[in-house]
Amino acid sequence: MNRTPVGGFLLWVQFGALAFQLLLTKLALEVVAPPDWALGSIVGGVALGAWALLANRPGNFNLRPEPREGGVLITHGPYRWIRHPMYLGLLLVSAGLGGIIDSFHGWMLSLTLLGALLI
């Protein structure tokens, strides 16, 4: 399968948005205590992402937002109820980080991640 430049770009947007959110979160935690809902969102997102990874077959997972040649449709684990549980896990983590940062920049990074995942 051919890799597209768009897939690589979207991957960098996702990692970049999360990296900047983590940096801003580190700075925010030096000033304020995180709200409980934000911590719950982060823990829930990490747990959902881990469950999705465990449900996947080795070699079926792909970081790029492109179908893997020879990939198999997973219908168990969180995939039984959610079409893209890893994306949802990322969004939950990003929302929690946005809540800790609680600024325009933090929320815009969450929206940037959402946009990249929707594309």
N, C-alpha and C positions, 0 to 999 in steps of 0.2 A: 504494500500500500504506500502511496506517495504521501510524504509529509507536506503540509501546506504552510506557507509563511504565516498565514492567519492563525493557525493552531499554535505555532510557536510564540507568536506575539501575545495571544490570549493567555498562554501559560505564564509568560513574564509579567503580564498585568496582574494576574492572580497572586503570584509570589510577591511582586512588588507591593501591592496593596496590603497584604498581610504583614510583610516585613516592616513597612512604615507604621502600620497599626501597632505592631509589637514594640517598636521604638517609642512611639508616643505613649503607649501604655506604661512602659517602664518609667518614663518621665512623670506621668500622671500619678503613678503609685507612690512616688516620692512626696506627693503633696496631699493626696486624698485617699481615703479608704474606698475600696471597690464596693459598689452596691451588690447586695446578695443576688439579685436577679441576673446581674452580669456574670457573676461567678457560676451560677447555675447554667446559664446559656453556654458558657465555655466548656464546662464539664460535660454537659449533654451533647454538645457538638463533637467533642473529642471521643466520647463513648460511642456515638452513632457512627463516626468515621472508622473507629477501630472495629466495630461490629461488621460494617460493610466490607472492610478489608479481609476479615476472617471468613466472610461468606464467599468471597471471590476465589476462583481457582488460581493457582500459581501460573503466571504467564498471561492471564486474562486481563490484568490491570494495565491501564495506560494513563500516564500523566497528561499527555496531550489530549485536548478535547476532540479527538478523532477516533472513529471505530477502529479497533485492532483487527487486522486480517486474521481470520480463523477464530475470532472471539466467540465465546459462548454466552448466550443470554442467561443471566442468573435470576432465578425466581424464588430463592429461599432467603432466609435471614431478613434483613430490613428491605431487601429488594422485593419481598412478597407484598409490601404495602407502599413502598416509596420508590419511584422510578430512579431517582438519583440521590441516594442517601449520603454519598460522600460530598456532593455539592451542598446538600442541606446542612451537613455537619460543618462544612467550612463557613456557611452563612451564619450558623448559630455561634460559632467561635467569633466571627467578625462582628456580629451584633453585640456580643458580650464585651469585646475589646472596645467597640464604639461607645458602649455604656460606661466603661471605666474612664475613657478619655473624655467623654461628654463635651465635645466641642465640634464646631463645624467641620474641621479637618478630619476628625475621627469618623464622623458619620458619612462624609463624602467618600472616604476610603471604603467604607462598607458598601455604599452605593456603587462605587467603581467595581468592586468585586462582584456584586450582584449583576451589573451590566455585562461584565466579561463572561460570567457563567450563563447568562441568558443567551448571549450570542453563540 
